[in-house]
Amino acid sequence: MTGRQYVRVSTREQAKGHSPAAQRQDLDEWCMEEKWEPTVLYDDSAFTGADEMRPALKRLQKDAKDGDVIVAVHPDRLHRNCEDQLRFLRVMGERGVRVRFLVIRNIDPATPEGQLVVTNLAMIAEYFLKDLKRKTRRGVKKASDEGFWSGTIPDLFDTEDGEVVQTKHGPRRIRYIRPSTRARELLAEAKAEGVYRTAERRGLNPTKLYRLRRVVARWDDGVTRGIRWRQLVFDDG
């Protein structure tokens, strides 16, 4: 009987004691106690539980065979979507693979009682993820309304007055950004010799150059809110 250990952690969770090393240590002790050996590790560090294309999870689904047992610390390590969680348990059960979770170590998810517990845990995990996304969107909107830019500075844009605020959660917030000198030089060339000629000479996509011209015009008019800065990515090479 092979014990297939699955661990996953996102960057946000690493500070909360859910590191892959901590998960593996707990699972190693449990597998040794239950004699689920040898063990194989599947590690999806830095992947969200909502991503169904996680490489280690795909390998786990391919490798698991009749008689094996899949172990994880918590159901939300495998999935943060209730429907995906129940589908995974059903497919593994049909293949003769057992799935066990350390937080409910004495409950078998294949039993009616186990299905009830896992379903509720999966619903809680899904709610937490959706609620977190909702709060994040609300926070980003609030910061935008206050005139802050959250994220990296797009190419061809600079900070104004060098005001940078480092939040405790990590992302940089820059109060004002403006078109850089290079951006204005590029647009001056495009105005003099044409967008397509400038784009070809500079090795740029003409569509991006057109977009840059439109965004800078909006900037000069004082209309900057709602601009999709992420589209303004240029190769300085």
Secondary structure, DSSP 8 states (H G I E B T S, - for coil): --EEEEEEE-HHHHTTT--HHHHHHHHHHHHHHHT--SEEEEEEET--TT-TT-HHHHHHHHH--TT-EEEESSHHHH-SSHHHHHHHHHHHHHTT-EEEEGGGTT--TTSHHHHHHHHHHHHHHHHHHHHHHHHHHHHHHHHHHTT-EES---TTEEESTT-EEE-TTS-EEES-EEE-HHHHHHHHHHHHH-HHHHHHHHT--HHHHHHHHHHHHHHHTT--TT--GGG------
